[in-house]
């Protein structure tokens, strides 16, 4: 997989933003940003720490210094910001910690994922396991999916966090923090003048992955759509730069496309629930061609949309007596 070249953007007040692309998983790249304002430099996200991810970031920093003459180096880095606590955005923090002592900032709802990684991994694994049983997967599929879920997360370690972010904070007098939960509990977008670093909240081609709130509070489709409406109401965003893929020159139009996509997904779920179905059965109907780790992602995405409809009284459980008498019985949802 080829990497995009380093890109350079400028805000209305002249703050520079450089985009470094790193390969974070075998089939996925992510964008890491370097914000430069005079002698001040901040690193936004740290890649996964897997494979060549950290090497790509190190080489990117060197290229920014060599090609554009910026005084950016690890010793003088003023800040590291983690936009959200998913492995492809924070996993490289441990490796880069050996290069810089720059203080780390993350939203309060994602802090413990970084500072108490082992604890959060254990609790998240329990929640995923319970969800898979409720979804109706077989014992063999359950074991396989749990193995895939935990393989890379066990390679990470806890790190210190010096700054806890909240919605509305003006970090280092440059980055306005906008809390955008849904895809991740503590996801933040960072507004720098008329440019928005939109993390995984708004992406130019992909509708960000969602899991049900029953797995992790402050995730789920309801939180995501509410946050999407919130960022759509922010005026004057000329350019949005996501955690993956390319730049967005009309973020507002892209938000409308994402909202329409979720409306279509909700409609499909509602339609196929003409007959009572488990989340696993629904997922196979909605995503028939997925394999490997994408099976888990499809189950979570389906679960998020079922949960949204169920919370709003559009679905009901057809086998309630069975569910009441068996902790592992999978609810079968049908439309009202």
Secondary structure, DSSP 8 states (H G I E B T S, - for coil): ------EEEE-TT--EEEEEEEEEETTEEEEEEEEEETTEEEEE----SSTTHHHHHHHHHHHHHHHH-----TTT--EEE-S---HHHHTTHHHHTTT---EEEEETTTHHHHHTHHHHHHHHHHHHHHHHHHHT--HHHHHHHHHHHHTTGGG-------EEE-TT-EETTTEEEEE--BSSTT-EEEEETTEEEEETTS-SS-------TTTSTTBSHHHHHHHHHHHHT-----EEEESSS-EES-HHHHHHHHHHHHHHHHHHHHHHTTS-B-HHHHHHHHSTT--THHHHHHHHHHHHHHHHHHHTTSEEETTHHHHHH-TT----EEE-
